[in-house]
Amino acid sequence: MRPASPNKALAAIPVTVADLIERRLRMADLLFALASLKVTEAASSGAAKK
C-alpha cells in the first residue's frame, strides 16, 4: 500500500477562509493573554520588591 499523494491528503482537509481567520484570531488572543499575564507578573513582582 502506498501513501496518499500530498494533493489528495490536502484535498481531504476542507479549510475555508473563515476557518483560517478564526485560527489567526485565536492565536492573537492567546498571544495577547500571555503578554498581559507576563506584564501583570512583572508588575506584581516589582511591587513586592519595594
N, C-alpha and C positions, 0 to 999 in steps of 0.2 A: 504494500500500500504506500503510495507516495503522498507527501503532504500537499495540501491545497495550495494553489498559487496565491501569491500575496494579493492580487487583484480580487480574486474570489473571496478571500478572507476579509478584505476591507469592505467588499460589497455586502457582506453579511452583517455588518455593523451600521445600522442606519443612524447617521448623525445629521441633525438639522442645524440650521443657523441658530435657532432658538436654544438648542442644546449647548452649542459652543458658547453662546453669550451667557447662559446660565452658569456654565462651568467657570468662565472668567470672573463673573460677579462673585461666585462662591469663593474663588481663590483670593480675590481682592478683599472680601470680608474677612477671610481668615488671616491674611497678612496684616490688615488694619487692627484686628483684635490682638494679634501677637505684639504688634508695635505698641499699642496703647497699654498692654499689660507690662511690657518692659519699662515704659515711661513711668507707670504707676509704681512699679517695684523700685525703680531708681529714685523716685521722689520720696517714697516711704523710707528707704534705707538712708537717704541723705538727711531726712528729718530725724531719724533715730540717732544719727551720729552727733547731732548738735546738742 
